[in-house]
Amino acid sequence: MEIYWLGHGCFRLKGRDATVITNPAPPSTGYKIGKLPADIVTISRNLPESDYRQAITGDAKYLVGPGEYEIAGVLISGVPTNKDVKAAGADRNVAYVIDLDDVRICHLGDISEVPTGDDVEALTNAHVLIVPVGGGHALDAEQAAETVSALEPKIVIPMMYKTEASTGALEPLETFIKEMGIEAKPAEQRLQITKSSSLPDSTTVMVLNYRG
């Protein structure tokens, strides 16, 4: 299974038999994700930055809310977060736990509150955690580091931070790296992982290049 970052909160999770696209991002975010064939598309939050369906081709199934799903052999759990937010609509967020080719990926979407209680239990045990780190309407660097500590994934992929392409008022990746107390490593083009992969003993941050 391969993971590619296409920009902002948009990732392509490419398995043997199915492809999942998360939070397709519009050009207004600064990223040009092109046309993306997909079997499944997850939408975390009712925001224009996360729901650019014009980019999706094929007969994709769209997931927009909490629940348990099995589509094209992919098991997906939608977990509601931001529960303390009083307002409705755009402030609600769904994190998705995706089991693809026996690899568990947790995409936290546009989460803006550090998960606690039952949310922690629902979101743990992921091989890969994809987490916003740049602030704005989602977690900032300090909150992201706290979330990583709570969920204890094997691999962390940061998203939604300031890059040369991004247009939002976001913090740079370096702020999150500093909060994590680690040294930055060179960015990779993709993460290729299987169930039999040698996973790190301790939580490791992996930075991906966005694909323009």
Backbone bond lengths (Angstrom), bond angles and torsions (degrees), N, CA, C in turn:
res aa  C-N    CA-C-N  psi(-1)  N-CA   C-N-CA  omega(-1)  CA-C   N-CA-C  phi
1 M - - - 1.450 - - 1.529 109.23 -
2 E 1.345 114.82 140.15 1.460 119.90 -176.82 1.527 110.18 -122.60
3 I 1.333 115.35 142.28 1.459 121.79 178.17 1.522 108.66 -119.16
4 Y 1.330 115.94 125.77 1.462 122.36 176.62 1.526 108.73 -120.70
5 W 1.331 116.58 138.64 1.458 121.07 172.82 1.518 108.52 -95.36
6 L 1.323 116.53 123.17 1.463 121.56 -179.01 1.518 112.40 -100.41
7 G 1.331 116.99 -6.67 1.452 121.93 178.78 1.513 112.28 124.64
8 H 1.342 116.07 146.61 1.461 124.29 -179.08 1.544 109.12 54.06
9 G 1.346 118.90 -121.42 1.464 120.08 179.15 1.511 113.37 -100.47
10 C 1.337 116.83 12.72 1.463 121.54 -173.78 1.526 111.38 -93.88
11 F 1.320 115.52 122.47 1.466 122.25 176.30 1.523 109.18 -129.25
12 R 1.328 114.80 151.52 1.464 120.85 169.95 1.514 107.99 -110.17
13 L 1.319 115.57 119.78 1.460 122.70 176.72 1.521 106.43 -105.48
14 K 1.305 116.25 108.12 1.467 121.68 -171.91 1.522 110.05 -107.39
15 G 1.322 115.33 109.20 1.451 120.60 178.45 1.511 112.07 -100.75
16 R 1.316 116.06 -175.78 1.461 120.27 -179.54 1.520 111.39 -62.61
17 D 1.333 116.13 -42.31 1.462 120.09 -171.76 1.524 114.04 -119.89
18 A 1.322 118.04 -4.72 1.465 120.01 -176.99 1.525 110.39 -151.36
19 T 1.329 115.27 151.75 1.456 122.58 176.41 1.523 109.29 -122.33
20 V 1.329 115.30 130.30 1.464 122.01 178.28 1.523 108.66 -111.64
21 I 1.336 116.94 131.90 1.460 122.62 172.79 1.519 107.37 -111.06
22 T 1.324 116.55 132.72 1.460 120.41 178.45 1.529 109.74 -107.62
23 N 1.323 116.83 138.44 1.462 123.86 170.98 1.529 114.10 39.28
24 P 1.335 118.68 65.10 1.465 120.28 -179.82 1.527 111.67 -55.22
25 A 1.323 116.19 128.12 1.469 121.92 -171.24 1.527 110.78 -100.10
26 P 1.342 118.75 136.01 1.456 122.20 179.37 1.527 111.25 -80.31
27 P 1.324 117.35 165.48 1.465 120.47 177.99 1.526 113.76 -58.71
28 S 1.329 117.62 -24.02 1.464 120.36 179.90 1.525 112.76 -61.88
29 T 1.339 118.13 -18.86 1.468 121.26 177.24 1.530 111.21 -79.39
30 G 1.340 116.00 -10.45 1.458 120.40 -176.75 1.509 113.94 100.03
31 Y 1.317 117.30 -7.03 1.460 121.74 -176.77 1.529 110.88 -108.37
32 K 1.308 115.64 139.44 1.460 121.74 177.17 1.525 107.73 -109.33
33 I 1.317 115.69 100.12 1.460 119.43 -173.63 1.526 112.40 -90.18
34 G 1.326 117.51 -7.83 1.457 120.98 177.46 1.517 112.50 70.86
35 K 1.318 115.91 -157.81 1.458 122.78 176.94 1.531 108.61 -98.30
36 L 1.324 115.88 129.99 1.457 120.96 -171.56 1.525 111.21 -123.64
37 P 1.324 118.28 113.30 1.463 119.85 171.58 1.520 109.84 -70.73
38 A 1.321 116.11 138.16 1.470 119.23 -177.41 1.516 110.43 -151.23
39 D 1.322 114.67 149.78 1.465 121.16 170.43 1.522 110.73 -92.34
40 I 1.342 115.62 -34.51 1.462 122.11 -177.18 1.519 108.46 -137.55
41 V 1.331 116.03 138.86 1.463 121.69 174.73 1.525 107.89 -127.78
42 T 1.332 116.62 126.37 1.457 120.65 177.04 1.523 109.62 -103.26
43 I 1.327 116.20 133.18 1.459 123.39 178.29 1.519 107.50 -117.61
44 S 1.326 117.02 117.11 1.460 120.19 -173.19 1.523 113.94 -85.24
45 R 1.323 115.21 -35.03 1.461 117.90 -170.78 1.518 109.93 -148.26
46 N 1.304 116.62 145.98 1.464 122.17 -176.52 1.527 110.18 -77.72
47 L 1.331 115.16 69.75 1.460 122.31 179.35 1.523 109.07 -132.98
48 P 1.332 118.71 145.76 1.467 120.43 178.72 1.529 112.76 -57.36
49 E 1.345 117.35 -31.33 1.469 120.98 -177.86 1.519 113.02 -69.55
50 S 1.334 117.35 -10.56 1.465 120.39 -173.17 1.522 113.37 -122.95
51 D 1.326 118.02 5.85 1.471 119.49 -168.90 1.532 111.26 -142.62
52 Y 1.323 116.66 49.04 1.472 121.03 -178.30 1.532 108.75 -91.11
53 R 1.318 115.65 80.99 1.462 120.62 -173.64 1.525 112.67 -73.28
54 Q 1.315 117.61 -15.28 1.467 120.59 178.52 1.527 111.79 -61.86
55 A 1.331 117.00 -20.65 1.465 120.36 -178.96 1.519 112.92 -80.96
56 I 1.322 118.28 -14.14 1.463 121.93 -171.16 1.526 110.64 -91.90
57 T 1.327 115.47 132.39 1.457 121.22 175.34 1.524 109.21 -116.67
58 G 1.320 115.61 161.55 1.457 120.10 -179.28 1.517 111.52 88.76
59 D 1.298 115.51 -179.38 1.466 122.26 -176.18 1.520 109.72 -94.39
60 A 1.323 115.57 66.37 1.460 120.51 -175.17 1.519 111.62 -77.56
61 K 1.332 115.42 149.23 1.453 122.38 171.91 1.528 108.08 -96.67
62 Y 1.319 117.04 129.01 1.465 122.26 -177.65 1.528 110.20 -100.74
63 L 1.322 115.79 129.91 1.455 121.75 175.81 1.526 107.84 -110.38
64 V 1.327 115.63 124.09 1.464 119.59 -173.61 1.538 112.34 -128.59
65 G 1.313 117.91 6.06 1.461 118.93 -177.20 1.510 112.21 -152.87
66 P 1.325 116.69 173.63 1.463 120.46 179.42 1.517 112.22 -67.36
67 G 1.332 115.23 157.08 1.455 120.63 178.57 1.510 111.15 145.97
68 E 1.322 115.47 -179.97 1.461 122.84 177.94 1.522 108.35 -111.08
69 Y 1.339 116.52 130.07 1.459 121.30 -175.05 1.524 110.25 -132.51
70 E 1.329 115.28 147.68 1.471 121.53 169.04 1.518 106.98 -134.88
71 I 1.334 115.92 112.69 1.457 122.29 -175.78 1.529 108.14 -135.35
72 A 1.317 116.67 128.14 1.472 121.94 177.50 1.522 111.60 51.28
73 G 1.327 116.50 37.07 1.457 121.09 178.60 1.512 114.93 79.19
74 V 1.338 117.09 5.27 1.463 122.04 -179.49 1.527 108.99 -103.43
75 L 1.320 116.34 126.93 1.465 121.48 176.72 1.522 108.88 -94.04
76 I 1.326 116.66 129.23 1.460 121.40 -177.06 1.524 109.28 -135.65
77 S 1.317 115.18 134.55 1.459 121.88 175.21 1.518 108.92 -118.00
78 G 1.334 117.14 122.17 1.452 121.93 176.01 1.516 109.84 -95.02
79 V 1.329 116.28 121.03 1.462 122.22 -174.69 1.526 109.34 -113.29
80 P 1.339 119.18 118.08 1.465 119.92 179.57 1.524 111.18 -70.60
81 T 1.328 116.35 136.50 1.463 121.14 177.06 1.532 108.15 -129.55
82 N 1.345 116.34 -169.92 1.474 121.72 -176.32 1.529 110.50 56.47
83 K 1.314 116.63 39.04 1.461 120.48 -173.65 1.526 113.54 -71.14
84 D 1.332 116.68 -19.93 1.459 118.95 -179.41 1.523 112.57 -85.13
85 V 1.330 116.66 -6.54 1.461 119.93 179.40 1.520 108.94 -72.47
86 K 1.321 116.37 128.74 1.464 120.59 -175.85 1.530 111.55 -75.97
87 A 1.331 116.20 -38.17 1.464 118.95 -174.96 1.508 110.93 -73.28
88 A 1.325 116.18 155.74 1.461 121.48 179.11 1.514 110.06 -98.25
89 G 1.344 115.29 -175.45 1.463 120.33 172.39 1.502 112.74 75.03
90 A 1.337 116.50 -117.19 1.458 121.76 -170.03 1.521 112.74 -65.10
91 D 1.348 119.00 -19.82 1.457 120.56 -176.72 1.527 112.40 -80.39
92 R 1.316 116.69 -15.37 1.460 119.20 178.19 1.527 110.22 -77.19
93 N 1.319 115.42 144.30 1.463 120.30 -178.96 1.523 109.57 -136.29
94 V 1.322 115.58 145.18 1.459 121.57 174.58 1.522 108.19 -119.56
95 A 1.311 116.59 121.81 1.463 122.21 171.02 1.522 107.66 -89.01
96 Y 1.319 116.77 144.27 1.466 120.51 -177.27 1.525 110.54 -118.43
97 V 1.326 114.89 128.40 1.469 121.75 172.84 1.521 106.31 -102.69
98 I 1.330 115.93 118.29 1.460 122.36 -169.13 1.529 109.35 -118.92
99 D 1.333 116.36 120.57 1.461 121.29 175.40 1.514 108.55 -101.07
100 L 1.326 115.59 107.15 1.457 122.85 -175.23 1.519 108.98 -129.16
101 D 1.320 117.26 121.56 1.472 121.93 -177.98 1.524 111.25 53.14
102 D 1.336 116.92 41.56 1.463 123.37 178.19 1.523 113.56 65.64
103 V 1.329 117.32 14.72 1.464 122.54 174.22 1.523 107.66 -110.70
104 R 1.313 116.10 133.79 1.474 120.58 -178.96 1.530 109.89 -102.70
105 I 1.332 114.85 120.49 1.465 122.00 178.76 1.518 108.19 -115.47
106 C 1.315 117.32 133.32 1.457 122.37 174.66 1.526 108.50 -112.79
107 H 1.333 116.11 112.17 1.470 122.03 177.06 1.525 106.89 -102.40
108 L 1.327 116.41 113.90 1.455 120.71 -173.19 1.524 113.31 -80.88
109 G 1.319 117.70 -5.00 1.453 120.28 176.86 1.513 112.20 62.89
110 D 1.343 116.22 -138.79 1.459 122.31 -177.56 1.531 110.64 -97.49
111 I 1.305 116.80 38.57 1.450 121.57 -178.20 1.530 109.95 -59.06
112 S 1.328 116.57 136.30 1.466 120.30 -177.85 1.524 113.04 -121.41
113 E 1.325 117.32 1.53 1.459 121.83 177.72 1.524 109.49 -129.75
114 V 1.312 116.60 140.28 1.463 120.99 176.64 1.529 108.27 -63.46
115 P 1.332 118.45 125.31 1.471 120.10 -178.26 1.522 111.98 -65.06
116 T 1.317 114.57 143.35 1.460 121.42 178.95 1.521 109.18 -138.04
117 G 1.318 116.53 167.04 1.459 122.24 171.79 1.519 113.60 56.48
118 D 1.339 114.98 -127.81 1.458 121.25 -176.93 1.523 112.28 -61.54
119 D 1.337 116.97 -31.39 1.466 119.77 -179.95 1.519 111.00 -62.18
120 V 1.317 116.93 -39.49 1.462 120.33 179.25 1.524 109.87 -60.99
121 E 1.316 116.54 -45.14 1.464 120.57 -179.93 1.526 111.22 -61.70
122 A 1.341 116.85 -39.83 1.461 120.98 -177.65 1.523 112.48 -72.13
123 L 1.332 117.19 -25.15 1.464 120.68 -172.30 1.525 113.58 -105.36
124 T 1.308 118.55 -2.52 1.463 120.70 -179.71 1.526 111.15 -82.64
125 N 1.308 114.75 -179.80 1.468 123.96 178.08 1.530 113.11 69.02
126 A 1.321 117.24 19.93 1.462 119.70 176.06 1.528 110.35 -85.40
127 H 1.331 115.52 140.65 1.460 118.96 170.91 1.525 110.19 -69.68
128 V 1.334 115.89 -38.41 1.463 121.84 -175.95 1.522 108.92 -129.22
129 L 1.336 116.30 128.32 1.464 122.17 175.55 1.525 108.60 -112.65
130 I 1.340 116.66 123.31 1.457 122.24 176.69 1.520 107.10 -105.05
131 V 1.338 116.78 117.59 1.458 120.87 -167.22 1.530 111.23 -133.24
132 P 1.357 117.37 136.45 1.465 119.49 173.77 1.519 109.91 -71.80
133 V 1.335 117.00 142.06 1.471 119.86 -175.76 1.529 113.08 -132.62
134 G 1.330 118.62 -3.60 1.460 121.08 -169.25 1.507 116.57 -100.33
135 G 1.341 118.23 4.66 1.452 119.63 178.49 1.520 112.79 81.18
136 G 1.336 117.06 -141.83 1.453 120.31 -172.88 1.513 109.10 71.53
137 H 1.344 116.83 -126.43 1.466 119.85 178.25 1.523 112.76 -91.88
138 A 1.342 117.39 7.45 1.463 121.92 179.05 1.534 109.53 -125.74
139 L 1.324 116.34 -172.39 1.462 120.78 -177.41 1.520 111.88 -57.37
140 D 1.349 115.78 140.36 1.457 119.44 170.34 1.529 108.37 -90.65
141 A 1.315 116.19 -177.18 1.468 120.80 -173.35 1.525 112.12 -60.98
142 E 1.329 116.50 -43.87 1.465 119.92 -178.64 1.527 111.02 -65.38
143 Q 1.329 116.53 -44.35 1.472 120.24 178.91 1.527 110.56 -65.47
144 A 1.338 116.89 -38.11 1.464 120.70 179.66 1.522 110.83 -63.58
145 A 1.327 117.15 -42.78 1.461 120.66 178.62 1.528 110.79 -63.62
146 E 1.334 116.52 -38.77 1.459 120.87 177.19 1.527 110.89 -65.16
147 T 1.326 116.31 -38.37 1.465 121.13 178.56 1.521 111.25 -65.68
148 V 1.315 116.89 -43.09 1.468 121.27 177.33 1.524 110.26 -59.17
149 S 1.327 116.41 -42.89 1.465 120.91 179.62 1.525 111.23 -62.78
150 A 1.343 116.34 -36.99 1.464 120.19 -178.48 1.527 112.37 -73.30
151 L 1.342 117.01 -36.49 1.466 120.65 -172.77 1.528 113.70 -93.15
152 E 1.320 117.80 -21.14 1.466 123.61 174.06 1.529 113.97 51.41
153 P 1.322 118.85 54.79 1.467 120.12 175.96 1.527 110.75 -76.20
154 K 1.322 116.16 170.04 1.458 120.47 174.98 1.530 111.04 -80.75
155 I 1.351 115.36 -41.89 1.463 121.15 -177.89 1.523 108.77 -128.93
156 V 1.323 116.66 136.17 1.458 122.93 177.25 1.522 108.99 -114.74
157 I 1.331 116.48 128.54 1.469 121.30 172.92 1.525 107.64 -114.47
158 P 1.338 118.64 113.95 1.458 120.15 178.23 1.530 111.83 -77.60
159 M 1.332 115.43 151.02 1.468 121.38 178.37 1.528 109.19 -145.26
160 M 1.335 115.43 171.21 1.465 122.47 172.97 1.528 111.77 57.09
161 Y 1.336 115.14 55.31 1.459 121.37 174.45 1.529 108.42 -131.02
162 K 1.315 115.98 172.93 1.462 120.89 -175.67 1.528 110.94 -69.97
163 T 1.335 116.24 127.17 1.467 122.20 173.04 1.526 108.31 -131.35
164 E 1.314 116.31 178.70 1.461 120.05 177.31 1.518 111.49 -64.28
165 A 1.324 117.35 -23.61 1.461 121.14 -178.00 1.526 113.24 -92.48
166 S 1.331 117.51 -30.99 1.457 120.52 -169.90 1.524 112.30 -66.25
167 T 1.325 115.52 149.33 1.462 121.68 -179.72 1.524 113.07 -107.42
168 G 1.315 118.22 -15.24 1.456 121.27 -176.02 1.518 113.06 -77.33
169 A 1.331 115.59 161.88 1.469 121.98 176.55 1.527 108.48 -82.70
170 L 1.322 116.19 83.03 1.455 122.23 -173.77 1.524 110.98 -119.61
171 E 1.331 115.40 156.38 1.453 121.04 174.65 1.533 110.08 -76.62
172 P 1.319 118.34 151.29 1.471 120.22 176.96 1.522 111.39 -74.13
173 L 1.310 115.21 162.02 1.460 121.67 179.35 1.525 111.60 -58.39
174 E 1.329 116.58 -34.89 1.463 120.84 -175.43 1.523 112.03 -58.00
175 T 1.333 117.21 -30.52 1.465 120.06 179.05 1.524 110.47 -64.11
176 F 1.321 117.01 -42.00 1.463 121.04 177.65 1.523 111.11 -67.89
177 I 1.308 116.87 -43.14 1.472 121.06 179.01 1.522 110.06 -57.11
178 K 1.332 116.05 -42.16 1.467 120.77 179.01 1.520 110.79 -65.34
179 E 1.344 117.40 -42.28 1.459 121.13 178.60 1.525 111.53 -61.53
180 M 1.327 116.28 -35.08 1.464 120.99 -179.86 1.525 111.67 -76.69
181 G 1.335 117.48 -14.90 1.449 121.17 179.90 1.514 113.50 68.07
182 I 1.359 115.59 36.89 1.460 120.38 -178.56 1.517 109.97 -125.17
183 E 1.311 116.12 173.44 1.461 121.46 175.77 1.513 109.07 -99.74
184 A 1.325 115.72 138.08 1.464 119.98 -179.31 1.528 110.22 -67.43
185 K 1.322 115.76 138.85 1.457 121.80 175.33 1.523 109.09 -109.19
186 P 1.327 118.34 157.05 1.471 119.89 178.36 1.522 111.26 -58.90
187 A 1.326 115.75 142.53 1.462 120.78 -179.68 1.522 110.47 -70.38
188 E 1.329 115.28 146.73 1.459 122.29 178.44 1.530 109.68 -106.68
189 Q 1.328 116.51 158.29 1.464 120.79 179.04 1.526 111.90 -76.78
190 R 1.316 116.56 -27.30 1.459 120.76 -177.79 1.512 108.81 -162.42
191 L 1.320 115.43 163.61 1.456 121.55 169.81 1.515 107.31 -112.27
192 Q 1.307 116.26 122.45 1.458 121.94 175.93 1.518 107.07 -109.86
193 I 1.332 116.07 122.49 1.450 119.79 -173.33 1.523 109.58 -144.81
194 T 1.314 115.79 143.39 1.463 122.30 174.55 1.529 108.03 -131.03
195 K 1.318 115.85 169.53 1.461 120.13 179.29 1.521 110.86 -60.27
196 S 1.329 116.29 -32.05 1.464 119.90 -178.33 1.527 112.70 -88.81
197 S 1.354 117.22 3.74 1.462 119.98 178.56 1.522 110.52 -60.99
198 S 1.300 115.47 149.58 1.458 120.26 175.48 1.526 108.44 -79.19
199 L 1.311 116.70 98.81 1.456 121.14 -178.46 1.521 110.11 -80.39
200 P 1.324 117.54 147.98 1.470 120.11 -179.89 1.523 111.61 -64.86
201 D 1.318 115.97 150.20 1.468 120.68 178.71 1.520 111.29 -70.43
202 S 1.320 116.60 -34.06 1.456 120.91 179.13 1.526 109.27 -119.99
203 T 1.321 116.06 162.16 1.455 120.99 -177.36 1.526 111.18 -57.69
204 T 1.333 115.72 128.50 1.462 122.22 -177.08 1.524 109.68 -123.72
205 V 1.334 116.36 132.15 1.461 121.45 177.48 1.524 109.31 -89.28
206 M 1.317 115.87 126.96 1.463 121.68 176.83 1.520 108.74 -119.27
207 V 1.313 116.25 122.71 1.460 122.18 -179.52 1.522 109.03 -96.77
208 L 1.336 116.44 131.70 1.454 121.12 177.26 1.528 110.30 -109.26
209 N 1.320 116.54 142.96 1.459 121.44 169.63 1.510 109.06 -73.36
210 Y 1.326 117.35 139.14 1.457 119.15 172.86 1.524 107.76 -76.41
211 R 1.327 115.52 149.41 1.459 121.41 -176.16 1.520 109.15 -103.29
212 G 1.348 115.71 108.48 1.458 120.54 -178.43 1.515 111.73 -87.34
